[in-house]
Amino acid sequence: MKISLGTLLLAVVAVSAAEPPKPKFVKHRLLSEVKAIAPGQTFTVALFLDHDDTFHTYWVNPGTVGLATSLDWKLPSGFKAGPIQWQVPEKVKMVIYDAHGYNSDAMLLVDVTAPETLPEDDVELKAKAVWMVCGPEPKQCCNLGFQNLSLSLKTSGAPEWDADGRARIAAARRRLPRSLDGWEHTAKRVDEKVILTVRNTKGLPVPRHEKLYFYSELNHFTTLANQRTKVEGSEVTVVLPVADYAPKKLGNLVGLLFHPKGWPGSNGRKYMPVALPLE
């Protein structure tokens, strides 16, 4: 039986509409690394996702099921917000289905740039957060939710840092993916599969592990079928099953290749960014 993303989401919405309102299971708030903004300054704010125990939300590409958290900004005149900078994901479960998300609390970072001319009064940054939060069996509970959030900041001739917010955001930056040197990447499409190969240019052997996994940033691969991996010396091959809802031309392969033990020569880093053209 094939189960589409649309069918699963409609089922979740239908259940939510038929039942009384439930707890949110995740709390959201905005944090800033500054208390006061200077003209033209670029600073970072974060959406803090405070999950209840055993609940999770979703990454930029949840996979075949789930819904990524999003932010719709309403900013004062002249302010600009960049895209969400996503922390590295982990595997989560929507009921019995594999997906990509966050089993523990997470911080989604966004860079905001102020205009060169600022008002004397405080400025208010507003955003509508939309999310899906799911819990494990036996609850098997998924809820769609949204919340209007705001952050009031002073203006000044020079930045004034928020010590707590700055420390939290600095810690969150350490959970962003970083490029790894010393690796060659290739990828090709063969029928309804994409074959990704990575090789260590110094010949460092890669430990075999059953939980090697590629997190695609684009929703082109089904998470309802297993990826196949093979390790031979310093080379890793991953076979990715193309989803039946994927576009005819996949364009690029973009994502993170995960090794639970860390990649050789990387000081223990577990996530290898990959960005390759396919066609």
N, C-alpha and C positions, 0 to 999 in steps of 0.2 A: 504494500500500500504506500503510495506517495503522499507525503504531507507537505503542503506548501507553507511558506511563511505567512501568506495572506490568510490561509485557513486557520492557522494557529492564533494569529493576532485577533481575527474576528471572534474566535471562540473565547479568548480572554476578555475582549470587550463585552461580548454578550453576557458572560458570567458576571462581570463587574456591574453591568447595567441591571441585572436581575436581582442582585443582592443588596442589602443595606450597605452604607459606606463602611469601609474597613480602615484600620490604622494604616498610616503611610509606610511603615517599616523602614523608612530611610528619611533622615532629616537633612535639609540643604541650607547652607548659608554662604554668603560671599565674604571673602577675606581679602585684605589688601596688604601689600608690603610697604605702603606709605600712609601716613596720616594727613600729610599736606602735599599737594601737587604743585610743581613748578611749571611755568610756561614751556610748552613744547616737549615736556618730559614723557618718555615711554616707561611705564611701570607695569607690574604684573598683579593681577587679581586672580583669585582662585575660587572655584565652586567646590566647597567641602561637602563630600558625600559621607554622612555618618550613618552607616548601616546598622540595623538591629542584628543581633547574633543570628547567624545562619542565613541571612538574606543577602542578595546581590543585585547590582545594576550592571549595565552593559557598556561595552567598549564601542569605539567608532564603527567597527563592523561586528555586530553581535554574532554573525553567522546566519544560518538558515532560520533561526528563531530568535526572538528578542527584539528590543528597540533601543537604539543608542540614546544616551542622555544628550539633550540639546539646550542651547541658550539662545534666546532671541533678545538682543540688546535694544534698549531705548536710552540713548545717551544724550547729554547736553550738546548744543550746537558746537561743531568743530571737533568733537571727540571721535576717535575711531578705535574699534575693537578688532583684534586679529582672530584667527581660528583657534579652536580649542587645541591645546597641546596635551595629548593623551598619555597618561602613564602606561607603562607596559601592562598588558592584560594577563589574565590567567583563564583556565578553563572553568566554566560554571555550568550548572544544569538548570534548564527550564523543564521541570518535571523529569522526564527521562531523556531529554534531548541535550546534546552537547552544544555549548555556546561559548562566547568570549565576553568576559566582563571582569568584575571586581568582587571577590568574595569578602574582602575586608575594606575598611574605609579608604577613600581615595580623594585626591585633589586634582581637579581639572583646571589647568592654567590657561590664562588668556592675557596677552599683552594689550594694554590700552595706551593710546597716544593722545596727549592733551594738545589743544591748539596753542599757538604762540601768544594769544591774548586770552586771559582768564578773568572771570568776574571776581569781585572782592568777596562775595558771599560764598558759602559752601556749595559744592556741586554734588548732585545725586546721580549715581550710576544705577540704572534699573535694568533688570533682565527677567525674562520669563523662562524658568527651567521646566523642561518636560522630561519625564523619565518612565521607565518600567522597572519595577522592583519585584523580584521573585524569591520565594522561599523553597526549602527542600521538601522531600517527602517526610512525613505523611501529609503535611499541610498542602503541598502542591498549589501554592497560592501565588498568583501573579496579578499585580495591579498597575494600571497606567495612572500617572499622576502629573500634576503641574503645580507650580508655585511662583508667585511674583516676588522677586527678591530685590533689595535695594541696598546701596552702600553710600553713605554720606562722607565726603572728604573735604578738608579745608583746602584753600589755595594759598600760595605763598611765593615769594621771590626765589626760594631755594627749597629743594625737597626736604621733607621731614619724615624719617623712616619710622615705621611701626615695628618695634623690636620683635614682638611675638609673631606678627604676621610675616615679617621678613624671614624669620627662622623657619617657620612652617613651610613657606613657599620655597626656600632654599632646599629643605629636605625633600619636598615634592619634585624639584628639578632633578634630584639624584635618581629619581625613578623614571625619568624620561629615557627613551632609547638613545644610544650613542653609537656612532659608526665604529666598526672594528677594522683595524688595519691588518694586512697580511692574508686576505682572503680573495679568491676569484669566484665570481658568480656567473652562471649561465642558466638559461631557461628556454624551453621550447614546448610548443603545443603539439600533441600527438592525439588526434581525434578528440575524445572527450576527457582528455587528461592534460595536465601541464606537468612537465618534469623539470624540477629545480635541482641544480647541482652546485655545491659549494666545495671549494678545495683550499686547503691551507698552503700558501705559497712557500712556506719553509719546510713543508713535509711533516709538520707536527701531527701525530696520530690523534684521531678523534675517538673518545670513548664511546662504545656502543651503549645505547639506552633506548628502552621501549617507549619513552615519553618524549622523544624528539617530535617537534610539532611546528608547523608554519601557520602563523596568524596573519591572514591576508587583510589588508586595510580595505580592499574592495570586495564587495559581496558577490564574488564570481565562483566560489567553491562551496559545495555543500558540506555542512557539518553533520549530516545524517549518514554519511559514509566515512569510513576510516581512511586517513592518509597512509600511504605505504612508504617506509623509510629503509634505507640501506646504508651501512657504513663500511667503507673499505679503506683502511689506512687513514690517510689524511683527507679523504673525500666522502661527502655525504650526498645522497640522492633522496629526494622527496617527490613522491607522485601524488599530485593533487587532483581530486575528482571535480571536474567542472560541473556546476549546478545546471539543472535544466532551465532555470530562469536567467542564466547569465546571457549577456549580449553576444551576438555572433563574433564580433571582434573584441577580444579582451583588452587590447591596447597595451597595458603594462602589468607587470607583476610587482606589487608593492606590499611590503609587510615585514614581519619579524620572525626569524627562525630561532626557535627556543631549544636550548639544551639544558636539562635540569642540573647538570654537573658543571656548567660553564664551558665556554669555548677555549680551546688551547691557546695560550699566549695572550689571553685577554684580561688577566687578573681577576678571573672568576665571573666575568660578565656573561649572562645567560641568554641575552637577546641580541641577535645579529640582524641589523636592518638590511633589507634587500629592496632594490629598485631597478627593474630591468624591463626593456621593451620586449613585447612578444610578437607583434606583427608590425 
